[in-house]
């Protein structure tokens, strides 16, 4: 977690909920008054775990993407570790914003844990829109002193690089025991996880702070796959240095199950994020800001096939979900099929996704009534609306009217859609068109490197003095090659295709020739699909009548085509394998990798990025 502007680009995995296989873990979601007795309400948490993973940093000299920590693995290992203690331990996970820190201090906790980026003069928190908020040491000290009850917070663990000054601020606020990292040092992710898990396990088993700290240091030194383990162990500090740390933090924990008191997650069916999620920090943050700050109701991500619309939508929705922005549900729909549809089918899918029991008669009216009662926010992710956008005027109008009325009648509903062109909502609700363009050269090279498992060497890119070549030299050589510069040309799906070929034939020139041929074939296939779609719409205009315009006579009804429920499908789960459509366009968008990432970097410190927003 190096100081800005040396914060690199974010990594692939966003923070995730605790794993279901963690031992002896019981979810005790939310803290409403009617769900707990008076004794439990007044009892502080044993530990509050605050994580910070902002998307970008805004400064006087521009905007920089932020390196994301692997919070998913860290939280997974932490939960597994505390489960091994077989202690009745109450903890809560939250995101590090000023408001949430203040709330948790008022609720009370014995141990406050922070994981995120550290700075020499403070800590990197998030704001509500995913922008880094630098909290100065003076602010930390004042907030800690004002918010926490006297001596209630026994220990603060600042799991961040360069966090010594922040640790001293907590000491000045009255915290007796603080763990931090030397102000001039960065720590490796692997070492940080081992140190944290060893420390907390010893602490929960009744060891003193001093003994648990020593145990964690010795464990870190013994890690076989960390060559600098001994140096890593020396980076951690136990503050104040002269104080007596032979004190137990948890001397009286009874035997039992771990209680996860994290606020209840909303109903959701989001697919898993695409592997090697890289290079889209700016785009994700801007869409988040549209929903959170600007209060927009409908955002449509537009762009050519394979540019990464689906993956950006999924990552954005998950970012909002995990920060509790839509507490009543985040539901994902992938629209597939021939384009013959009924808005009633869409209404049924929405009701099913939200778990609503709605009668068939008056379905749309009942759906609106149910959603209106969900005042904590609902987000619908509608992926692949190209078929609807390309419909003839009558059928397209029916779809747009349904979407428009749904948003007008349900004030706490938001829709994030993907399509090649905007949906075309023209009344009542503003549609924000968000064009998604190609990725920067840096991000494409970064992605290619990840997809090929670091197989791009100095020899591969043609560097003569390969022995003295740096990573940056290899990067520049790859960026100038015809494969990346002309054929891939910022397109993430083409990058995936090139990487797949390179893994079989690790020669850039050979892959470039193969790709040139395949892209010509792909363009021909797409042209045939467009011609087929145009012919189909022409036939529909001549003789097809949509069910919504049918007469009530049985003879007329029997003559009409009845759209199959298979024409529209709600996809539950993640990744490219969930698509049952044979359309290449759907597959392309799922494969297109997007989001924050870093070029073959390791550790918590990150590195300076030269990428720019698309």
URNORGI-V614129 format. One line per field, one symbol per residue. psi: psi as a letter, one per 20 degrees, with the letter a starting at -180 (. if undefined). burial: + if it has 24 or more other ideal C-beta (glycine too) atoms within 12 Angstrom, else -. Layout:
BEGIN
psi=???
burial=???
END
This chain:
BEGIN
psi=mrqqkjpbqqahprqrrqqijpplpppnqrlqhiiqrhghgiprqhppopqpmqgrpprhjappqpppqmhghghghgggghhihkqnporpqrqnrgghggghhghqqhpppppbpqrhjbqorqaijjqpoooqhggggggghhhqqpjgohqponmqqkjghhghhhghijphpppaqqhjqqqqgghgggggggghghghjjqrggghggghghghhjphjnhkgghghihpqoqqhirojmpphmikprpbqpoojqqpqrpqkprqqqqloqjkgggghhgghggggikqhppooqrrpjikgghgggggghgggijkhnijpopppoprbiiorphhhghggggghikpopqhplggghgggghhinijppppoopljhhhhjrrgghhhgghgggghghhinhjpqpoqprhrqgkpiqgpppopnpoarqrgghghggggghjlkiorhhhjkpgmhhjprhhggghgghiqhgghgggljohhhgggghghhhhnlpggghggghgghhghghgghgggghggghghghghhippqhhjqriqhghhhiqpopqiihpqppparrhiipjqjphgggghhhopraqrqnkqqriharpqjrrq.
burial=++++++++++++++++++---+-++-++--+------------+++++++++++++++----+++++++++++++++++++++-+-++++++++++++-++++++-++++++++++++++-++++++++++++++-+-+++-++--++---++++++++++++++++++++-+++++++++++-+++++++++++++++++++++-+++++++++++-+++-+--+--+--++-+++++-----+-+-++--+---+++++++-++++++++++++++++++++++++++++---+++++++++++++++++++++++++++++++++++++++++++++++++++++++++++-+-+----++--++-++--+--++++++++++++++++--+++++++++++++-++-++++++++++++++---+-++++++++++++++++++++++--+++--++-+-------+--++++++-+-++--+++++++++++++-++-----+--++-++---+--+------+---+---+--+---+-++---------------+----++++--+-+-++-+-+++++++++++++++++++++++++-+-+-++
END
